[in-house]
Amino acid sequence: MWNKLTHFYVNKYIVTPFASKKYFISYCFKHKALWFRNYKVASRTIDHVLREVEGDKNYIYSSQVGYLPKRYRDYFKFAFVRKPEDRFISAWRNLVLQRNYFKFQAEEYEKMRDLDHFIKWALPINKETCDEHLRAQYSLIDLDHVDFIGYMERFEDDFKYVAKQMGFKYHKPEKKNISGPVIDKISDHHLDIIKEMYKKDVEIFFS
């Protein structure tokens, strides 16, 4: 209870209004860890596992907040990333083809079901402040204080390492909302545009 009160009254209401950078953080107080959530990168799977090992009293799935790194210097801080082209296409398929997450008007929504049109719509969006599903991955992670960055492409091994560092018995997580292989069905032209759109992510995590 005290951990949750500290979060809400310190991080959410005192720190956040003055923070220059804010993150989607999940707090694990039992195993002393912070997870910087990166959407469309096994986030549902990771959340499921952490809820199970932490329990309701020790886990907070926070909205976007500022935080004080010094308060969590002895916590294990981690995040997961994914190839930008895979992540973007997964977002398009899940948030556009399967449902109208962005609430486009009917005529526009039909256009957005074409990848080329959706890419053109997404191109000018500020990738550091836009919806978290399309936001650049580097902006979702406190790169100055993160201890470990895992990769979607080797999720099982990297999540096993996270479990070991946190100190809980590892069980292979049930993958939730995981899209299958998609790249072989997308043109090289579109892939190049997406990678250029997320050039900084490519340079930081995949070069």
N, C-alpha and C positions, 0 to 999 in steps of 0.2 A: 504494500500500500504506500509506504514511504517513497519507494522508487517512482511510482506513478505520480505522486504528488509533486515530487521534485521535477519530474519531466514537465508536467503541465504548468507549474507555476514559475519554473526557472527557464527552461528551454523555450516553451511555447509563448509565454506571456511577457517574459523579461528580455531574453536573448534575441528571439526571432525578430521583433520589430526593428532592432538596430543592426542585425546581421547583414553583411554584404553578400554572403553566400548562404544558400539554404539547400537542404538535402532531404530526400525521402529516406528516413532512417528507421530501422527496426532495432529495438533495444532488447538485449538478452541479459537480464540481471543475474540470473542463476549461474550462467556460464561465462559471464562477463565478456560480452561481445557486442559489437555494433555491425549491422549489415546495411551498407549503402545500397538501397534498392535500385535496380536498373531494369526497367520494364521491358517485357518481351525477351527476357533472358532468364528463363526458368524461375521467374519470381514467385509464381504460385507454388511450385514444387518446394522451393527453399522455405517459403512462408509456412507451408504445411509441416515440414520437418521441425522448424524452430518452435512452432506452437506446441507441437507434441512433446519436445524435450524440455521446454521451458515451463509450460503450464500457464494458465491465464494470469496468475498473480505476478509472474516474472517476465512477461513479454509485452512489449508495446509496439504496435504497428502504427507508427506515427505518420501524420500528414507532413507536408514539407515544412521544415523548421530550421532555424539556426541552432547551433550547439557550441559548447565550449570544449575544444579538444582536450584541454588540461584536466577537465573533470573525468575524462575517460582515457587517460594516458596508459592505464594498466589494463585496458580492454583490448581484446583482439578485434581488429577492424578489417572487414573484408567486403569484397564486391565481386560481381561476375560481369564479364563483357561478352559480346558476340560480334561476329563479322557484320559490319554496318549494312551490307547489302541483304544478308539473311534477315537481320532484325527489321529492316524497313519493309521488306516484302511480307514478312510474318505479320507486321502491324497492318499493312494494307489488306491482307487476306482476312485477318481476324476482325479488324475494326471497320472495314468497308464492305468487303464481299459477304461476310457473315452477318453484319449488323451495321446500322448507320450510326456508329459511335459519335462521329463529328456533327451529326444532326444537319446534314446538307438538305436543302430543299429537294423535292422529288426530281425535278429535271436535272439539277446539278448532281444529285446522287447517282443517277444513271450514268452520267459522264465519268464520275469518279471510279466507277467499276472497271474502267479501262486504266491500266497501270500508267500509261503515258500521260493521261490527263491528271492522275493523282500526283505523279512526280512533278509536273508543271505547277500544280497547286502548292506542293510542299517546298519547292525550290526557294522562294523568297522568305519563307518563315524563319524567324530568328531561332536558330537551333540551340541557343542557350536558355531561352525563356519559353519556348512553345510547350505544347502538351507533352507530358513526360514520356509517352510512347514513341514520340518522334524526336525527342530532345537528344542532343549529342551526348554520348555516354561519358565523356570526360567531365562534363558539367554536372553529372549526377553523382560523382565520386569525389571525396575530398582527397585528392592525389597527394597532398602534403602529409597526410596522416594515416592513409590506408596501409595496412600491414601485408595484405595479400589480395591479389587480383586473379580470380579464376576465369577459365574460358569455357563457354558453352560447348565448344568443339571437343573438349575433353572433360565434360562435366563430372562424370562419375569419379575419376581420379582426383580432380580438384576439390570436389565436395567432400570426399573422404579425408583429404588433408584438413579442410575446415573443421570437420567433426573432431579430428584428432587434436587440433589446436584448442578447440573449445572444451574438449574433455568429456565428450559423451560417446556412447557406443554407437557405431555407425550402422545404419540400416539403409539399404539401397532405397532411395526415395521413389515414391510413385510419381512419375512425370505427369504434370497436369498442363493441358492446353499447349502441348508441344506440337508444332507443325512439322510435317515431314519434309523430305528433300524438296527444295524449290528452285534452286539455282539453275538446274539443267533446262528449265522451262522458260527462263527469262533471257531476253536477248543481251548480247554483250554490250550493246549500245546503252541499254537501260542500266545495266550493272555499273558501267563506267560513270554514268551520271550520278548514281547513288553514292558510289565511292568518292566521287569528287565533292558531293554535297556534304559528306562526312569525312572530309580529308584529314582533319585534325585527329579524329578518332583512329583513322588508319595509321597515321604517323605515330601516335602515342602507343597504341596497343598491338598493331599488326605489321610493323615495319622491322 
